[in-house]
Each structure stands twice: as C-alpha cells, then as structure tokens.
Amino acid sequence: MTDFTLNRLTWRAPLLTAAICVASTVAALAQQTTEDPVSALGTLVIWIPFILKGFWLNFVMSVLAMAFATVTGVLLGFMQISPNAVIRMPAKLVTHLFRNSPWLVILFAIMFLVPFQITLPGGDKILIPDWVKATVGFALPVMANISEILRGAVMSIPSGQWESAESLAFSRRQTLIYIILPQCVRRMIPPWMNWYALLTLMTPMAAILGVNEALGNTQAAMEAAGARPEFLIPFYLFLMTLFFIFIYPLSIYTRRLERRFAAGS
C-alpha cells in the first residue's frame, strides 16, 4: 500500500466514523419523530441558531486568547533566553507556573481576582464581561507554552551558527533577528497550531463560569425545551460535530506542515 493511500485512509477514517455516528443518531431520531410530533431532532433544529451564536463566542475567545498568548508568549520567551539573570529567572518562574497549573484553577482565579468593573478617576465605570476574563484565563497557560516553544526552538539551533555570526561581527540581537528566528519560525508553526486547536477545545470550560458560549447555550436550550432525557444525545452530538468540523481540518493541515518542514530540513 502506497503512502498516498495511507494518507487518504488517515484523512477519511475519522470522518467516516463521525458520519456513521451522526447517521445512526439521525435515523433513530427520525423514527422517534413519527411517534412524537415534538421530537428531539425537531427541537434541536429550532435551537441551532442559539447554539451557533454561542459557538461564535467560542471562536472569538479562542482567536483573542491565542493572539494575546502569542504576543506575550514570544516576549516571555525572549526574556527566558536573555543572558541577564534578573530578566531570565522571573520569566522562567512565570512560564513554569502557568505551564504546570490546571486550566480550570487559572480560570477561577482570573474570574474572582479580576474585578467585574473598573472605576476611572472621573467616576466613569468600565465593565469587564465574564467572557473577557475567561479569554485571559485561557491565554495564560498557552502563553507559557508558547514561551517554552520559542525557547526550545532557539536552543535547538546549533551553537556553531551563533559562533559564525559572532565572527562576522554580528551582535547578539542581529544574530537572533536575522539568522536564528527565521529558522525558529518554521519549527514553531506546527506546535503553535496544535496549541490553538487545544485552546479552542478548552473554551467550553467557560460555561462553568457562566459564559454564554456553545456549551452553556446548549444546556440552556435543553432546559428551556423541557430538559427531556432524549435531548441529550442529539444536542451534545451536534455540539461535538461543530467542534470536530472546525478542529479536524486544522489538525490535518498541521500534520502536513510538520511533514513538509521535516522534509525541508
């Protein structure tokens, strides 16, 4: 069997499994519809726009959290490789603290430590929504991991390149910007994409804190429709399908990038 065939099977197997699960569930619910006019499937169709509205918030939180984590993580990573111990040691402490702390604990800490509103000197008040605080909570552990990814990528470059640049009268900053970082970017993109996928999958935890994202809206929809037991499978299966459709192509593209960069190196 050729590599091309294996790649096609790798791509299609999870899709086939998901399609079988969805088809079997829809068939069972369709049979139930003939017996119960207000079927679980019909109820789901009514509430789909409400669930999609929550999923949009998941997407917004993931993008904003990843942007914040990338900027702060890169800065923290540069601080980790600084020759100055006063800069390097606090950066290492922050990195290890958030890398080794549970996400849910960080979320609760941000939710209760950050105020719900900020009063300006003039008396004006700025409200801080729960989803904004949740976004910051999601960004912190990813920030720490991006910091470590940058540090590891820089340290993986052979020391001979630093020495060669030094012999050409390059400063440390010039060596880092013009020689080291262009090589690091290729190594950082696949793990960066993996962390974005993981971050997106973690955003439903915001429902525990009262954020009206996809999971919270799904639970609210089931309760508003009567909280019948037969709602559980179609509603949660639909929610899983949403995340699968969004994340799976991203993971496949990440694998292709990894193979391409590995072949290029």
Secondary structure, 3 states (H helix, E strand, C coil): CCHHHHHHHHHHHHHHHHHHHHHHHHHHHHHHHCCCCCCHHHHHHHHHHHHHHHHHHHHHHHHHHHHHHHHHHHHHHHHHCCCCHHHHHHHHHHHHHHHCCCHHHHHHHHHHHCCCEEECCCCCEEECCHHHHHHHHHHHHHHHHHHHHHHHHHHHCCHHHHHHHHHCCCCHHHHHHHHHHHHHHHHHHHHHHHHHHHHHHHHHHHHHHCCCCHHHHHHHHHHHCCCCHHHHHHHHHHHHHHHHHHHHHHHHHHHHHHHHHHHHC
